[in-house]
């Protein structure tokens, strides 16, 4: 059945999109809690205490920069409803980066992107780990160098 295979692939892709779009929704954005947590992290990072004692200075500096950008984005906002969808994705990605830096697991952080659905003007949210993103980039580079298509030979 040649029709069944593409339908199954389409259904699997649809399911994956639904699962990945709920990944952002599962981390609720309580802005007051985020601000409070980030101030606590900032105090410990600045003092170089706890988990931050053995963190490289470059990572700690980058963490403080990302926190400053995050707090600026949240400034004046009382709830997540006041953030646009791209801003919510940015907040999620920044929080994931900070968490991964603190836990020293940069490849495990989730990265979400808004991608336009092919043949449509609609956007979907696609979330992958940093390691998956890097693997996909390397695979695309390899295929381009070999002269093949990025999507695979058909």
N, C-alpha and C positions, 0 to 999 in steps of 0.2 A: 504494500500500500504506500504509494509515493505521496499521497495527500496527507496521510496520518502522521508521517514524520515531521513535515513542516508545521502542522498544527500542534504537535506535541512540543516542538521547539518554541513555537510562539507562546503556548500556554506556560511553559517553563520560564520564558523571559518575562512574561506578564507577572507571574508569581514572584520572581526575583525582584522585579521593580517594586511590587507591593511590599515585600519584606524589607527592602532597603529603604523605602520611603518611610516606613514606620520606625526605622532605627533612630531617626532624629526625634520623632514624636515621643519615644520612650524616655528620653532624657528631657524631662520638663524643664522649662526655663523659668525658674523662680529668681527674678533679677536681684531681689534683696539678699537671698542666700548666696548667689553668685558673687555679689559685691563683697559680702562678709568673708566668704571663703578666700577670695582673691587678696583681700587686705591681710588676712592671716598668713597666707602663703608669701606675700610680699615682705612682711615683717621677718619671717624665718629666712627667706632667701637673702634679704639685705644683711641680716646678722650672720649668715653662713652657718646656721645651726641645724641640727637634726639631719634630715635627708640631704640638705643643701651643703653640708660640710665637705663632702667629697665630689660635689658637682663641679665640673669644669667652669671656669670663670666665663668663658664665651657662652656656654649654655645658660648660665644664670643671668647674664646680661640680656640675652635674647628672650628669656622668660619674662624678665621685667619689662622689656619693650612690648612684648605681646600683651602683657597685662595692662600696660598703659593704654594701648590701642583699644583693648576690650572695654576698659572702664570708660574711655572717651565715647565709644559707641553706645554704651548703656546710659550715659549721662542724661539726666532729665526724663528717663523712661521709667514708668511705674510698673508696667507689665509687658510680657512678651508680645501681646497683641499690638503694641505700638511699634514693633519691629517689622520691617518688610521681610518677605521670604528670603531674599539674598542675605539680609542682615542676620536672620536666624541661623542660616547655614554658616555664615562667618563666625558667629558666636559659638556654635557647636564645634566647628573646626578648631577654633582657638582654644576652647576648653579641652578638647581632645589632645591638642599639641602640648598644653601645659601639663596635663595628667601624664602623658607619655614621657615628658622630660623629667618630671618628678620621679616617676617609677623607673626611669632609665630604660624604657622600652619603646624607642621611636618608631619601630616597624609595626607595632601593634595599634597605633592610633588610627582612628577612623577618619577618613577624608570624604566629605560629601560634596557633590557638585550638582548644579542644576544643568541638566542636559536637555536639549530640544529633541523631542521625539521625531524620528524620521517620518516625513510626509505630513507633519502636523505643526501647528504653531504652539502646541502645548509643551510645557516643561515638566520633567520628572526629576525627582531627587534620586541620585545614585550614590550609594555609600560603599566604599571599599577601604581595606586597611592600606597603610602606606606601603607595605611590602607588596600587596597585590598591584597597586598603582605602578610601582617600580618595575615589577615583572612585566606588566602590560607595555610599558614604555620600552623596555629592553627588547621584548618580542617584536614590537613595531619597528624599532631601529634595525634589528637583525633582518627582518623581512624586506625592509627598504634597501638595505645593503646587498641582499641577495637578488634584488630585482623583482621579488614577488609582491603581491598586494598585501596591504595591512590586514584586510579582512580574510585573507586566505584564498587559495586558488579554488576556482569553481569549475 
